[in-house]
């Protein structure tokens, strides 16, 4: 379970393969990135995050490398 800005997300980390990405809407992207990175580091994935606006919604896009 990943919690970003008091919203819980269920992410199937086993299916998060290399080259895949997901988007998490958020207002405070710096704080959300900290929470997300803490979760990703448990799995020792290499990743890239980028603040983006998708369909008019600001958030983080996370790619697994």
mmCIF file of the N, C-alpha and C atoms, coordinates in Angstrom:
data_MODEL
# 
_entry.id   MODEL 
# 
loop_
_atom_site.group_PDB 
_atom_site.id 
_atom_site.type_symbol 
_atom_site.label_atom_id 
_atom_site.label_alt_id 
_atom_site.label_comp_id 
_atom_site.label_asym_id 
_atom_site.label_entity_id 
_atom_site.label_seq_id 
_atom_site.pdbx_PDB_ins_code 
_atom_site.Cartn_x 
_atom_site.Cartn_y 
_atom_site.Cartn_z 
_atom_site.occupancy 
_atom_site.B_iso_or_equiv 
_atom_site.pdbx_formal_charge 
_atom_site.auth_seq_id 
_atom_site.auth_comp_id 
_atom_site.auth_asym_id 
_atom_site.auth_atom_id 
_atom_site.pdbx_PDB_model_num 
ATOM 1   N N  . UNK A 1 1  ? 0.859  -1.176 0.000   1.00 0.00 ? 1  UNK A N  1 
ATOM 2   C CA . UNK A 1 1  ? 0.000  0.000  0.000   1.00 0.00 ? 1  UNK A CA 1 
ATOM 3   C C  . UNK A 1 1  ? 0.899  1.231  0.000   1.00 0.00 ? 1  UNK A C  1 
ATOM 4   N N  . UNK A 1 2  ? 0.622  2.142  -0.881  1.00 0.00 ? 2  UNK A N  1 
ATOM 5   C CA . UNK A 1 2  ? 1.362  3.395  -1.000  1.00 0.00 ? 2  UNK A CA 1 
ATOM 6   C C  . UNK A 1 2  ? 0.402  4.528  -0.672  1.00 0.00 ? 2  UNK A C  1 
ATOM 7   N N  . UNK A 1 3  ? 0.796  5.410  0.239   1.00 0.00 ? 3  UNK A N  1 
ATOM 8   C CA . UNK A 1 3  ? -0.039 6.538  0.609   1.00 0.00 ? 3  UNK A CA 1 
ATOM 9   C C  . UNK A 1 3  ? 0.629  7.824  0.159   1.00 0.00 ? 3  UNK A C  1 
ATOM 10  N N  . UNK A 1 4  ? -0.075 8.583  -0.680  1.00 0.00 ? 4  UNK A N  1 
ATOM 11  C CA . UNK A 1 4  ? 0.410  9.868  -1.173  1.00 0.00 ? 4  UNK A CA 1 
ATOM 12  C C  . UNK A 1 4  ? -0.690 10.886 -0.933  1.00 0.00 ? 4  UNK A C  1 
ATOM 13  N N  . UNK A 1 5  ? -0.364 11.920 -0.179  1.00 0.00 ? 5  UNK A N  1 
ATOM 14  C CA . UNK A 1 5  ? -1.319 12.975 0.158   1.00 0.00 ? 5  UNK A CA 1 
ATOM 15  C C  . UNK A 1 5  ? -2.620 12.402 0.725   1.00 0.00 ? 5  UNK A C  1 
ATOM 16  N N  . UNK A 1 6  ? -2.473 11.477 1.649   1.00 0.00 ? 6  UNK A N  1 
ATOM 17  C CA . UNK A 1 6  ? -3.577 10.835 2.365   1.00 0.00 ? 6  UNK A CA 1 
ATOM 18  C C  . UNK A 1 6  ? -4.493 9.980  1.488   1.00 0.00 ? 6  UNK A C  1 
ATOM 19  N N  . UNK A 1 7  ? -4.012 9.627  0.306   1.00 0.00 ? 7  UNK A N  1 
ATOM 20  C CA . UNK A 1 7  ? -4.754 8.739  -0.584  1.00 0.00 ? 7  UNK A CA 1 
ATOM 21  C C  . UNK A 1 7  ? -3.964 7.442  -0.690  1.00 0.00 ? 7  UNK A C  1 
ATOM 22  N N  . UNK A 1 8  ? -4.636 6.326  -0.481  1.00 0.00 ? 8  UNK A N  1 
ATOM 23  C CA . UNK A 1 8  ? -3.984 5.014  -0.556  1.00 0.00 ? 8  UNK A CA 1 
ATOM 24  C C  . UNK A 1 8  ? -4.068 4.466  -1.970  1.00 0.00 ? 8  UNK A C  1 
ATOM 25  N N  . UNK A 1 9  ? -2.924 3.961  -2.451  1.00 0.00 ? 9  UNK A N  1 
ATOM 26  C CA . UNK A 1 9  ? -2.846 3.347  -3.777  1.00 0.00 ? 9  UNK A CA 1 
ATOM 27  C C  . UNK A 1 9  ? -2.362 1.918  -3.604  1.00 0.00 ? 9  UNK A C  1 
ATOM 28  N N  . UNK A 1 10 ? -2.993 1.015  -4.309  1.00 0.00 ? 10 UNK A N  1 
ATOM 29  C CA . UNK A 1 10 ? -2.542 -0.375 -4.339  1.00 0.00 ? 10 UNK A CA 1 
ATOM 30  C C  . UNK A 1 10 ? -1.785 -0.564 -5.647  1.00 0.00 ? 10 UNK A C  1 
ATOM 31  N N  . UNK A 1 11 ? -0.512 -0.792 -5.522  1.00 0.00 ? 11 UNK A N  1 
ATOM 32  C CA . UNK A 1 11 ? 0.326  -0.974 -6.697  1.00 0.00 ? 11 UNK A CA 1 
ATOM 33  C C  . UNK A 1 11 ? 0.861  -2.392 -6.658  1.00 0.00 ? 11 UNK A C  1 
ATOM 34  N N  . UNK A 1 12 ? 0.655  -3.105 -7.737  1.00 0.00 ? 12 UNK A N  1 
ATOM 35  C CA . UNK A 1 12 ? 1.171  -4.467 -7.838  1.00 0.00 ? 12 UNK A CA 1 
ATOM 36  C C  . UNK A 1 12 ? 2.633  -4.356 -8.285  1.00 0.00 ? 12 UNK A C  1 
ATOM 37  N N  . UNK A 1 13 ? 3.539  -4.330 -7.312  1.00 0.00 ? 13 UNK A N  1 
ATOM 38  C CA . UNK A 1 13 ? 4.955  -4.132 -7.611  1.00 0.00 ? 13 UNK A CA 1 
ATOM 39  C C  . UNK A 1 13 ? 5.528  -5.297 -8.407  1.00 0.00 ? 13 UNK A C  1 
ATOM 40  N N  . UNK A 1 14 ? 4.959  -6.483 -8.278  1.00 0.00 ? 14 UNK A N  1 
ATOM 41  C CA . UNK A 1 14 ? 5.458  -7.634 -9.040  1.00 0.00 ? 14 UNK A CA 1 
ATOM 42  C C  . UNK A 1 14 ? 5.212  -7.462 -10.538 1.00 0.00 ? 14 UNK A C  1 
ATOM 43  N N  . UNK A 1 15 ? 4.144  -6.761 -10.902 1.00 0.00 ? 15 UNK A N  1 
ATOM 44  C CA . UNK A 1 15 ? 3.854  -6.561 -12.324 1.00 0.00 ? 15 UNK A CA 1 
ATOM 45  C C  . UNK A 1 15 ? 4.455  -5.264 -12.861 1.00 0.00 ? 15 UNK A C  1 
ATOM 46  N N  . UNK A 1 16 ? 5.165  -4.532 -12.022 1.00 0.00 ? 16 UNK A N  1 
ATOM 47  C CA . UNK A 1 16 ? 5.812  -3.277 -12.433 1.00 0.00 ? 16 UNK A CA 1 
ATOM 48  C C  . UNK A 1 16 ? 7.151  -3.632 -13.093 1.00 0.00 ? 16 UNK A C  1 
ATOM 49  N N  . UNK A 1 17 ? 7.074  -4.011 -14.358 1.00 0.00 ? 17 UNK A N  1 
ATOM 50  C CA . UNK A 1 17 ? 8.231  -4.488 -15.118 1.00 0.00 ? 17 UNK A CA 1 
ATOM 51  C C  . UNK A 1 17 ? 9.042  -3.318 -15.669 1.00 0.00 ? 17 UNK A C  1 
ATOM 52  N N  . UNK A 1 18 ? 10.234 -3.611 -16.111 1.00 0.00 ? 18 UNK A N  1 
ATOM 53  C CA . UNK A 1 18 ? 11.084 -2.594 -16.732 1.00 0.00 ? 18 UNK A CA 1 
ATOM 54  C C  . UNK A 1 18 ? 10.383 -1.994 -17.937 1.00 0.00 ? 18 UNK A C  1 
ATOM 55  N N  . UNK A 1 19 ? 10.457 -0.671 -18.056 1.00 0.00 ? 19 UNK A N  1 
ATOM 56  C CA . UNK A 1 19 ? 9.831  0.030  -19.162 1.00 0.00 ? 19 UNK A CA 1 
ATOM 57  C C  . UNK A 1 19 ? 8.400  0.460  -18.871 1.00 0.00 ? 19 UNK A C  1 
ATOM 58  N N  . UNK A 1 20 ? 7.803  -0.052 -17.805 1.00 0.00 ? 20 UNK A N  1 
ATOM 59  C CA . UNK A 1 20 ? 6.439  0.320  -17.430 1.00 0.00 ? 20 UNK A CA 1 
ATOM 60  C C  . UNK A 1 20 ? 6.454  1.617  -16.621 1.00 0.00 ? 20 UNK A C  1 
ATOM 61  N N  . UNK A 1 21 ? 5.306  2.276  -16.590 1.00 0.00 ? 21 UNK A N  1 
ATOM 62  C CA . UNK A 1 21 ? 5.179  3.494  -15.794 1.00 0.00 ? 21 UNK A CA 1 
ATOM 63  C C  . UNK A 1 21 ? 3.776  3.593  -15.235 1.00 0.00 ? 21 UNK A C  1 
ATOM 64  N N  . UNK A 1 22 ? 3.626  4.465  -14.238 1.00 0.00 ? 22 UNK A N  1 
ATOM 65  C CA . UNK A 1 22 ? 2.298  4.782  -13.726 1.00 0.00 ? 22 UNK A CA 1 
ATOM 66  C C  . UNK A 1 22 ? 2.288  6.243  -13.297 1.00 0.00 ? 22 UNK A C  1 
ATOM 67  N N  . UNK A 1 23 ? 1.086  6.792  -13.169 1.00 0.00 ? 23 UNK A N  1 
ATOM 68  C CA . UNK A 1 23 ? 0.884  8.203  -12.856 1.00 0.00 ? 23 UNK A CA 1 
ATOM 69  C C  . UNK A 1 23 ? 0.129  8.313  -11.541 1.00 0.00 ? 23 UNK A C  1 
ATOM 70  N N  . UNK A 1 24 ? 0.629  9.184  -10.655 1.00 0.00 ? 24 UNK A N  1 
ATOM 71  C CA . UNK A 1 24 ? -0.053 9.446  -9.395  1.00 0.00 ? 24 UNK A CA 1 
ATOM 72  C C  . UNK A 1 24 ? -0.373 10.931 -9.330  1.00 0.00 ? 24 UNK A C  1 
ATOM 73  N N  . UNK A 1 25 ? -1.643 11.303 -9.300  1.00 0.00 ? 25 UNK A N  1 
ATOM 74  C CA . UNK A 1 25 ? -1.992 12.717 -9.185  1.00 0.00 ? 25 UNK A CA 1 
ATOM 75  C C  . UNK A 1 25 ? -1.628 13.251 -7.802  1.00 0.00 ? 25 UNK A C  1 
ATOM 76  N N  . UNK A 1 26 ? -1.084 14.463 -7.761  1.00 0.00 ? 26 UNK A N  1 
ATOM 77  C CA . UNK A 1 26 ? -0.723 15.073 -6.482  1.00 0.00 ? 26 UNK A CA 1 
ATOM 78  C C  . UNK A 1 26 ? -0.545 16.578 -6.666  1.00 0.00 ? 26 UNK A C  1 
ATOM 79  N N  . UNK A 1 27 ? -0.652 17.306 -5.575  1.00 0.00 ? 27 UNK A N  1 
ATOM 80  C CA . UNK A 1 27 ? -0.453 18.760 -5.586  1.00 0.00 ? 27 UNK A CA 1 
ATOM 81  C C  . UNK A 1 27 ? 0.962  19.128 -5.159  1.00 0.00 ? 27 UNK A C  1 
ATOM 82  N N  . UNK A 1 28 ? 1.481  18.456 -4.138  1.00 0.00 ? 28 UNK A N  1 
ATOM 83  C CA . UNK A 1 28 ? 2.828  18.716 -3.640  1.00 0.00 ? 28 UNK A CA 1 
ATOM 84  C C  . UNK A 1 28 ? 3.729  17.599 -4.156  1.00 0.00 ? 28 UNK A C  1 
ATOM 85  N N  . UNK A 1 29 ? 4.281  17.783 -5.340  1.00 0.00 ? 29 UNK A N  1 
ATOM 86  C CA . UNK A 1 29 ? 5.039  16.712 -5.989  1.00 0.00 ? 29 UNK A CA 1 
ATOM 87  C C  . UNK A 1 29 ? 6.348  16.394 -5.271  1.00 0.00 ? 29 UNK A C  1 
ATOM 88  N N  . UNK A 1 30 ? 6.968  17.369 -4.631  1.00 0.00 ? 30 UNK A N  1 
ATOM 89  C CA . UNK A 1 30 ? 8.210  17.090 -3.900  1.00 0.00 ? 30 UNK A CA 1 
ATOM 90  C C  . UNK A 1 30 ? 7.963  16.134 -2.740  1.00 0.00 ? 30 UNK A C  1 
ATOM 91  N N  . UNK A 1 31 ? 6.930  16.399 -1.979  1.00 0.00 ? 31 UNK A N  1 
ATOM 92  C CA . UNK A 1 31 ? 6.604  15.530 -0.842  1.00 0.00 ? 31 UNK A CA 1 
ATOM 93  C C  . UNK A 1 31 ? 6.133  14.160 -1.330  1.00 0.00 ? 31 UNK A C  1 
ATOM 94  N N  . UNK A 1 32 ? 5.337  14.134 -2.383  1.00 0.00 ? 32 UNK A N  1 
ATOM 95  C CA . UNK A 1 32 ? 4.857  12.861 -2.933  1.00 0.00 ? 32 UNK A CA 1 
ATOM 96  C C  . UNK A 1 32 ? 6.021  12.031 -3.441  1.00 0.00 ? 32 UNK A C  1 
ATOM 97  N N  . UNK A 1 33 ? 7.010  12.686 -4.059  1.00 0.00 ? 33 UNK A N  1 
ATOM 98  C CA . UNK A 1 33 ? 8.192  11.970 -4.562  1.00 0.00 ? 33 UNK A CA 1 
ATOM 99  C C  . UNK A 1 33 ? 8.935  11.307 -3.404  1.00 0.00 ? 33 UNK A C  1 
ATOM 100 N N  . UNK A 1 34 ? 9.052  11.992 -2.261  1.00 0.00 ? 34 UNK A N  1 
ATOM 101 C CA . UNK A 1 34 ? 9.729  11.410 -1.097  1.00 0.00 ? 34 UNK A CA 1 
ATOM 102 C C  . UNK A 1 34 ? 9.028  10.132 -0.640  1.00 0.00 ? 34 UNK A C  1 
ATOM 103 N N  . UNK A 1 35 ? 7.709  10.174 -0.576  1.00 0.00 ? 35 UNK A N  1 
ATOM 104 C CA . UNK A 1 35 ? 6.944  9.013  -0.149  1.00 0.00 ? 35 UNK A CA 1 
ATOM 105 C C  . UNK A 1 35 ? 7.079  7.865  -1.151  1.00 0.00 ? 35 UNK A C  1 
ATOM 106 N N  . UNK A 1 36 ? 7.044  8.213  -2.411  1.00 0.00 ? 36 UNK A N  1 
ATOM 107 C CA . UNK A 1 36 ? 7.137  7.217  -3.474  1.00 0.00 ? 36 UNK A CA 1 
ATOM 108 C C  . UNK A 1 36 ? 8.515  6.573  -3.503  1.00 0.00 ? 36 UNK A C  1 
ATOM 109 N N  . UNK A 1 37 ? 9.553  7.375  -3.388  1.00 0.00 ? 37 UNK A N  1 
ATOM 110 C CA . UNK A 1 37 ? 10.922 6.862  -3.423  1.00 0.00 ? 37 UNK A CA 1 
ATOM 111 C C  . UNK A 1 37 ? 11.166 5.907  -2.257  1.00 0.00 ? 37 UNK A C  1 
ATOM 112 N N  . UNK A 1 38 ? 10.630 6.216  -1.101  1.00 0.00 ? 38 UNK A N  1 
ATOM 113 C CA . UNK A 1 38 ? 10.775 5.324  0.052   1.00 0.00 ? 38 UNK A CA 1 
ATOM 114 C C  . UNK A 1 38 ? 10.174 3.950  -0.251  1.00 0.00 ? 38 UNK A C  1 
ATOM 115 N N  . UNK A 1 39 ? 9.040  3.932  -0.924  1.00 0.00 ? 39 UNK A N  1 
ATOM 116 C CA . UNK A 1 39 ? 8.391  2.656  -1.272  1.00 0.00 ? 39 UNK A CA 1 
ATOM 117 C C  . UNK A 1 39 ? 9.185  1.913  -2.343  1.00 0.00 ? 39 UNK A C  1 
ATOM 118 N N  . UNK A 1 40 ? 9.669  2.617  -3.350  1.00 0.00 ? 40 UNK A N  1 
ATOM 119 C CA . UNK A 1 40 ? 10.387 1.976  -4.457  1.00 0.00 ? 40 UNK A CA 1 
ATOM 120 C C  . UNK A 1 40 ? 11.723 1.414  -3.993  1.00 0.00 ? 40 UNK A C  1 
ATOM 121 N N  . UNK A 1 41 ? 12.397 2.101  -3.100  1.00 0.00 ? 41 UNK A N  1 
ATOM 122 C CA . UNK A 1 41 ? 13.715 1.649  -2.646  1.00 0.00 ? 41 UNK A CA 1 
ATOM 123 C C  . UNK A 1 41 ? 13.654 0.317  -1.919  1.00 0.00 ? 41 UNK A C  1 
ATOM 124 N N  . UNK A 1 42 ? 12.520 -0.006 -1.337  1.00 0.00 ? 42 UNK A N  1 
ATOM 125 C CA . UNK A 1 42 ? 12.380 -1.317 -0.681  1.00 0.00 ? 42 UNK A CA 1 
ATOM 126 C C  . UNK A 1 42 ? 12.574 -2.457 -1.666  1.00 0.00 ? 42 UNK A C  1 
ATOM 127 N N  . UNK A 1 43 ? 12.209 -2.211 -2.938  1.00 0.00 ? 43 UNK A N  1 
ATOM 128 C CA . UNK A 1 43 ? 12.301 -3.245 -3.966  1.00 0.00 ? 43 UNK A CA 1 
ATOM 129 C C  . UNK A 1 43 ? 13.588 -3.154 -4.777  1.00 0.00 ? 43 UNK A C  1 
ATOM 130 N N  . UNK A 1 44 ? 14.421 -2.150 -4.499  1.00 0.00 ? 44 UNK A N  1 
ATOM 131 C CA . UNK A 1 44 ? 15.703 -1.941 -5.173  1.00 0.00 ? 44 UNK A CA 1 
ATOM 132 C C  . UNK A 1 44 ? 15.544 -1.785 -6.681  1.00 0.00 ? 44 UNK A C  1 
ATOM 133 N N  . UNK A 1 45 ? 14.463 -1.122 -7.121  1.00 0.00 ? 45 UNK A N  1 
ATOM 134 C CA . UNK A 1 45 ? 14.248 -0.842 -8.530  1.00 0.00 ? 45 UNK A CA 1 
ATOM 135 C C  . UNK A 1 45 ? 15.036 0.396  -8.930  1.00 0.00 ? 45 UNK A C  1 
ATOM 136 N N  . UNK A 1 46 ? 15.489 0.416  -10.168 1.00 0.00 ? 46 UNK A N  1 
ATOM 137 C CA . UNK A 1 46 ? 15.994 1.656  -10.746 1.00 0.00 ? 46 UNK A CA 1 
ATOM 138 C C  . UNK A 1 46 ? 14.784 2.349  -11.356 1.00 0.00 ? 46 UNK A C  1 
ATOM 139 N N  . UNK A 1 47 ? 14.683 3.658  -11.192 1.00 0.00 ? 47 UNK A N  1 
ATOM 140 C CA . UNK A 1 47 ? 13.480 4.363  -11.589 1.00 0.00 ? 47 UNK A CA 1 
ATOM 141 C C  . UNK A 1 47 ? 13.812 5.808  -11.981 1.00 0.00 ? 47 UNK A C  1 
ATOM 142 N N  . UNK A 1 48 ? 12.849 6.446  -12.624 1.00 0.00 ? 48 UNK A N  1 
ATOM 143 C CA . UNK A 1 48 ? 12.899 7.868  -12.947 1.00 0.00 ? 48 UNK A CA 1 
ATOM 144 C C  . UNK A 1 48 ? 11.528 8.440  -12.640 1.00 0.00 ? 48 UNK A C  1 
ATOM 145 N N  . UNK A 1 49 ? 11.499 9.611  -12.013 1.00 0.00 ? 49 UNK A N  1 
ATOM 146 C CA . UNK A 1 49 ? 10.226 10.301 -11.766 1.00 0.00 ? 49 UNK A CA 1 
ATOM 147 C C  . UNK A 1 49 ? 10.263 11.647 -12.455 1.00 0.00 ? 49 UNK A C  1 
ATOM 148 N N  . UNK A 1 50 ? 9.107  12.107 -12.863 1.00 0.00 ? 50 UNK A N  1 
ATOM 149 C CA . UNK A 1 50 ? 8.997  13.412 -13.503 1.00 0.00 ? 50 UNK A CA 1 
ATOM 150 C C  . UNK A 1 50 ? 7.642  14.019 -13.167 1.00 0.00 ? 50 UNK A C  1 
ATOM 151 N N  . UNK A 1 51 ? 7.664  15.294 -12.796 1.00 0.00 ? 51 UNK A N  1 
ATOM 152 C CA . UNK A 1 51 ? 6.417  16.017 -12.564 1.00 0.00 ? 51 UNK A CA 1 
ATOM 153 C C  . UNK A 1 51 ? 5.802  16.325 -13.922 1.00 0.00 ? 51 UNK A C  1 
ATOM 154 N N  . UNK A 1 52 ? 4.544  15.963 -14.101 1.00 0.00 ? 52 UNK A N  1 
ATOM 155 C CA . UNK A 1 52 ? 3.873  16.146 -15.389 1.00 0.00 ? 52 UNK A CA 1 
ATOM 156 C C  . UNK A 1 52 ? 2.437  16.593 -15.170 1.00 0.00 ? 52 UNK A C  1 
ATOM 157 N N  . UNK A 1 53 ? 1.873  17.151 -16.210 1.00 0.00 ? 53 UNK A N  1 
ATOM 158 C CA . UNK A 1 53 ? 0.442  17.432 -16.250 1.00 0.00 ? 53 UNK A CA 1 
ATOM 159 C C  . UNK A 1 53 ? -0.141 16.543 -17.339 1.00 0.00 ? 53 UNK A C  1 
ATOM 160 N N  . UNK A 1 54 ? -1.028 15.653 -16.943 1.00 0.00 ? 54 UNK A N  1 
ATOM 161 C CA . UNK A 1 54 ? -1.661 14.728 -17.885 1.00 0.00 ? 54 UNK A CA 1 
ATOM 162 C C  . UNK A 1 54 ? -3.168 14.900 -17.809 1.00 0.00 ? 54 UNK A C  1 
ATOM 163 N N  . UNK A 1 55 ? -3.772 15.174 -18.940 1.00 0.00 ? 55 UNK A N  1 
ATOM 164 C CA . UNK A 1 55 ? -5.221 15.393 -19.023 1.00 0.00 ? 55 UNK A CA 1 
ATOM 165 C C  . UNK A 1 55 ? -5.662 16.477 -18.042 1.00 0.00 ? 55 UNK A C  1 
ATOM 166 N N  . UNK A 1 56 ? -4.820 17.507 -17.873 1.00 0.00 ? 56 UNK A N  1 
ATOM 167 C CA . UNK A 1 56 ? -5.158 18.625 -17.000 1.00 0.00 ? 56 UNK A CA 1 
ATOM 168 C C  . UNK A 1 56 ? -4.943 18.374 -15.520 1.00 0.00 ? 56 UNK A C  1 
ATOM 169 N N  . UNK A 1 57 ? -4.295 17.249 -15.176 1.00 0.00 ? 57 UNK A N  1 
ATOM 170 C CA . UNK A 1 57 ? -4.075 16.885 -13.782 1.00 0.00 ? 57 UNK A CA 1 
ATOM 171 C C  . UNK A 1 57 ? -2.566 16.836 -13.524 1.00 0.00 ? 57 UNK A C  1 
ATOM 172 N N  . UNK A 1 58 ? -2.118 17.557 -12.491 1.00 0.00 ? 58 UNK A N  1 
ATOM 173 C CA . UNK A 1 58 ? -0.699 17.542 -12.150 1.00 0.00 ? 58 UNK A CA 1 
ATOM 174 C C  . UNK A 1 58 ? -0.402 16.338 -11.271 1.00 0.00 ? 58 UNK A C  1 
ATOM 175 N N  . UNK A 1 59 ? 0.779  15.757 -11.486 1.00 0.00 ? 59 UNK A N  1 
ATOM 176 C CA . UNK A 1 59 ? 1.170  14.622 -10.681 1.00 0.00 ? 59 UNK A CA 1 
ATOM 177 C C  . UNK A 1 59 ? 2.549  14.130 -11.049 1.00 0.00 ? 59 UNK A C  1 
ATOM 178 N N  . UNK A 1 60 ? 2.850  12.930 -10.616 1.00 0.00 ? 60 UNK A N  1 
ATOM 179 C CA . UNK A 1 60 ? 4.148  12.303 -10.886 1.00 0.00 ? 60 UNK A CA 1 
ATOM 180 C C  . UNK A 1 60 ? 3.965  11.118 -11.814 1.00 0.00 ? 60 UNK A C  1 
ATOM 181 N N  . UNK A 1 61 ? 4.835  11.033 -12.799 1.00 0.00 ? 61 UNK A N  1 
ATOM 182 C CA . UNK A 1 61 ? 4.910  9.854  -13.662 1.00 0.00 ? 61 UNK A CA 1 
ATOM 183 C C  . UNK A 1 61 ? 6.170  9.116  -13.223 1.00 0.00 ? 61 UNK A C  1 
ATOM 184 N N  . UNK A 1 62 ? 6.062  7.819  -12.967 1.00 0.00 ? 62 UNK A N  1 
ATOM 185 C CA . UNK A 1 62 ? 7.161  7.016  -12.489 1.00 0.00 ? 62 UNK A CA 1 
ATOM 186 C C  . UNK A 1 62 ? 7.419  5.905  -13.504 1.00 0.00 ? 62 UNK A C  1 
ATOM 187 N N  . UNK A 1 63 ? 8.671  5.816  -13.970 1.00 0.00 ? 63 UNK A N  1 
ATOM 188 C CA . UNK A 1 63 ? 9.083  4.783  -14.902 1.00 0.00 ? 63 UNK A CA 1 
ATOM 189 C C  . UNK A 1 63 ? 10.073 3.859  -14.217 1.00 0.00 ? 63 UNK A C  1 
ATOM 190 N N  . UNK A 1 64 ? 9.950  2.570  -14.479 1.00 0.00 ? 64 UNK A N  1 
ATOM 191 C CA . UNK A 1 64 ? 10.959 1.631  -14.002 1.00 0.00 ? 64 UNK A CA 1 
ATOM 192 C C  . UNK A 1 64 ? 11.974 1.423  -15.108 1.00 0.00 ? 64 UNK A C  1 
ATOM 193 N N  . UNK A 1 65 ? 13.242 1.513  -14.743 1.00 0.00 ? 65 UNK A N  1 
ATOM 194 C CA . UNK A 1 65 ? 14.325 1.330  -15.731 1.00 0.00 ? 65 UNK A CA 1 
ATOM 195 C C  . UNK A 1 65 ? 14.869 -0.076 -15.667 1.00 0.00 ? 65 UNK A C  1 
# 
